[in-house]
Amino acid sequence: MDALYTAVATATHGREGRAVTSDGKLDLGLSAPKELGGDGKGTNPEQLFAAGYAACFGSALGVVGRAAKVDVADAAVTAEVVLGKEGEGFGLAVTLRVELPDGIDEETGRKLVEQAHQVCPYSNATRGNIPVELVVE
């Protein structure tokens, strides 16, 4: 792979610590959600993953939309990241809900979302590792 960009972040003290990027643009407190026994005052890794995946998938959708000459600029992507028990450890599952602009027919929308799923780096990283469900709204 030819690297185009490298993001660097450091987390300390796990879910009860801080996450900071090397450029200082992200510097936030972490805490486990209340559902996992934490105080829920900070963000958590699943929220960060959801935000990153949603943004990345939206960009991938823009790439395939432009190639198909379909305006998807007003699309919204919501990523739902589930953390659950998996054997002796933990696992993730993702649902990507893609709300397409009015005027895009169902067949075209589904095709664009599936193409974006092939282009998106997050989708490529998770493929075969965790379940990812695509929902076109």
N, C-alpha and C positions, 0 to 999 in steps of 0.2 A: 504494500500500500504506500502511495506517495502522500506523506503528511501535508495537509493544508493548514492546519491549526492545531495547537495543543493547549487544552485547558488544564490548569493545575489548581487543585484545591487540597487543603489539609483540614482534617477533622481531628479534634482531640476529645477525649473522654466519651467516645461513642455517642449514644443518644442523649446524653445529659451534658454535652459539651458545646463546642463551637465549630463552625465550618467557615473557613476563610479561603478566598481565592488568592493566587499569587499577586494579582494586580490590585487587590483590596476592594474591588467593586462589589464583592459579596462577602459580608462578614455578619454572621448571624448566630444567635443562640439556638441550640438544639434541645429538644426535650421529647421524651416519649409521649405519645398521645394518652389521654386519660383511659382509653380502652385497653391500653397495655400497662396500666398502673402508673403512668407518669403524671406530671402536673399539667401537661398540654400547653404550657406557656410559650414554648418555642415551636419552631417548625420541626419536621422529622424527615428522615431520608425518603420515605414514600411520597411525601408531598413534593420534595425536590425532584424526584424521579418523574412524578406525574407532570409537573410544570415543564420540565425539560422535554419529555416525550411529546406533550401536546404542542409545544412551540416548534419542535423539530418536524413533527408530522405535518403541521400547518405549512411550514416552508416547503416540504416535499410535495404537498398538494399544490402549492403555487407553481412549482417547477413543472409538474405534469399538466396542470391546467394551462399554463402558458404554451407548452408544446402542442396541446390540443386546441389552442385558441378558444379556451373556455375561461371566462372571468370568474375566478373563485376567490377574489380578493376579500370578500366579506364573509368567507367561511369561518366557522369557529370549531375548534377541536377541544374536546374535554377528555382528559385521560383519567380513568378511575383505576388506581393501583391498589390491589388487595394484598395484604400480608397475611399469610396463614401458616398453620402447621403443615409440615410435609415430612412424614416419617419422623426421624429424631430431630430434624432441623426445621427450617422455615422456608417458605417459597413465596413467590409473587405470581400474580395474574393481573392482566390488564384488559380493560375495555376501553376502546377509543370510540367516542361518540362524535361524529362529524356532522355538523349542521351546515348544509350547503345553501348558498343564496337561492332565492326564488328564481324560477325560470330554468333551472337545470333539471332535466327530466331524470327519473329514477335510474334508468339504465346507464345513462352517461355519468351520473353521480357515482354509482356503484363502481363503474369502470375506473374513474379517476381515483377513487379512494383505494381500490385494489392496486392500482399502479403506484400510488404514493407509498403504499405499504412495501412495495418492492424497492423503492428509492430511498426511503427514510433510514438514516444510520441507526436509529434506535430500534426500528423494526428489524433491520438486518442483524443487529446485535442480539436481539431477544429470540429471533426465529429458531425454533427447535429447542429452546431452553425454557421458555415459560409460555403459557397460553395467552394469546392476544386475540380478542374478539373485536371485529370491526362492525360498528353500527352506523348506518347512514340515515340521517334524520332530515 
